[in-house]
Amino acid sequence: MKVSVVIPLYNEEENIAILHQRLKETLDRLGCDYEIIYIDDGSTDRTLAGLEGIQAEDKKVVVLSLRRNFGQTAAFAAGFDFARGDIVITMDGDLQNDPVDIPKLLDLIKDNDLVSGWRKKRKDAFITRRLPSILANWIISKVTGVKLHDYGCSLKAYRREVIKNLKLYGEMHRFIPAVAS
């Protein structure tokens, strides 16, 4: 089994080294074939330079660079197009998703087509980020009939077949579980 990890990044220069270290440690412990696809989504800081340095030292790393900030959905779509794994893991690059959760996703995907994580201990402000998220998750679950704790959490595992023909646009990456069901 080959695993592709797809991570969009926008102005995450401060996080990429520790993210890569944690990710590599976790994936190496699994002992599976893997690739890490970082997508720089038009960062204005030194994220791309940092990624290029990581890529020069790690042959399992692929760096894609978007010419401007197109948003997470476009970055995920670019990563999906490039991913070659049987299982595709997505996660944020801001360290809100912990790479140590990847083995749990891989264990659960054995019997499923899609596994969705959720941010139990969010670092966001309650009134401006978490409360709107709670309301949005409730509404989306009611409308789609697909109950998830956290539609906004990027930490997910997909079988390749689930995402290979998806046409993503807007903020659609949040709704892949509903579309795939």
N, C-alpha and C positions, 0 to 999 in steps of 0.2 A: 504494500500500500504506500502510495506517495501522498504527502500532505503539502498543500500550498497554503501559506499564510499571507493574506493580503491586508496591507496596512496603509491607508491614506494618511498623509501628514501635511499639516499646514502650520508653518512657523513653530516647529517643535524642536528646534536646535538644542534646547536644554535637556530634552528627554531622550533623544535617539540613542545615545551611547548606552545608557542604563537599560532602555527598552530592548535594544539588540542583545545585550549581555544576558538579560533574564530570558529572553526568547530562545536564544541559542542554547543556554543551559537546559531549559525545559525540553526542547526538541532533541538535543543530543541524548538526554536521559531516556527518551522514548525508543531510541534505536531504529527509527523508521527513516526512509528516504524522505527528504523534505526540501522545499525551497521557500525563501522569504521574499515576498514582492513588496517593496516599499514604493508608494506613489507620492511624489512630491507634488502637491496641488497648488503650484504657483507661489510657494513661500517667498516672502520678502526678506527673511533672515538668512542664516547660513545652513538651513536644514539640508539643502541639496548638496552642498559641499561636504557636510558631515556624512551623508548617505554615500556619496561617492568614495569617501575614505573607507567606510565600512565595506563597501562592495569590493574595493581593491584588496582587502584582506580576507574576504570570505566569499568563496566561489559559489556558495548556496544562495547568495543574495543577488537579486535583480532590482535595479532602480529604474523606475519610469518617472519621467518629468513632464508635467503639463505646463504649457507655456504661460498660463495664468490661472487664477483661482476659479475653478469650475464647480467646486463643491464636492461633498463626500460621495454622492451618487455617481457622478462622472468618474471620480477616482476609483471607486469600487468597480465600475464597469470596465475601466481600463485594466485593472488588476485581474478581473474575471477572464477577460479576453486573453490575457497572457498566461494565466495559471494552467499548469499541466497536471496537478494532483488529482487523485481519485476523490480526495476530501479537500474542501477549501474552507479554511478558517478565516474569518474576518475579525478584526479588532481595531480599536482606536489607538492612536499613537501617543496619547496624552497621559498614559499610565493609569487611567481609570479602569482599564481592563488588565487583569494580571495574567501574564503568560502561564503561570502555574495552574490555571484553570483549564488549559488546553487538554491535558489527559482526560479530564472528566468529560469534555465534549466528545473526544474521540471514543471513549467508552460508550457513551450514550448513542452516538451516531451508528453504531453497529446494528441497531434495531430500528433505526429511523432514517428519514431522508434529510431532516433538518433538525438542528438542536439550537435553541436560543438561550443565551445567558441573560442575566439581569444584574443590575448594579445595586447590590444590597446596601452598601455603605458609600453612597454618592458623596462627592466632595463639593457639590454645587449648593448654592443658596436655596433655602426652602421656598420662599415666596416667588422668586423670579425664575427658578429652574425646576425644582422638584415638584411643587404643587401643579404647575401647568402640565408636567409630564404625567402625573397621576391621573389628572382629568383626561388628557389625551389618550392614555392607555385604556381607560375605562370606555371612552367613546369609540375608539377603534375596535376594541374587543366586541362591543355591542353591535356595531355596524357590520363587521366582517364575520362574526361568529367564531373567530379564532382568538382564544384567551391567552394572552401573554402578560407577564408581570411588567415587562419593560420593552416596548416596541423600539425605543430609542437606543437601546444597548446594541452596540456593534459587534459584541462578542457572540459569534455564531459559527456553527459548523454546517456545511452543506455537502451533500453528495454532488459530484460534478454534474450529473444529469439534471439536477434541480435548477442550476443557474446557467447552463451552457446556452440556452436559447432565450434567456430573459433580455428584454429591451428595457433598459433602465433610463429614467429621466426625472427631472425635478428632484424631489426628496424621496423618491420611490424606494431607496435602499431600506428604509424603515419598514416598508410594507411587504418585503419579499416573503415573509412567512405566510401572510394572508393570501398573496398571489399564488404561492406554491401549493397552498392547501387545496 
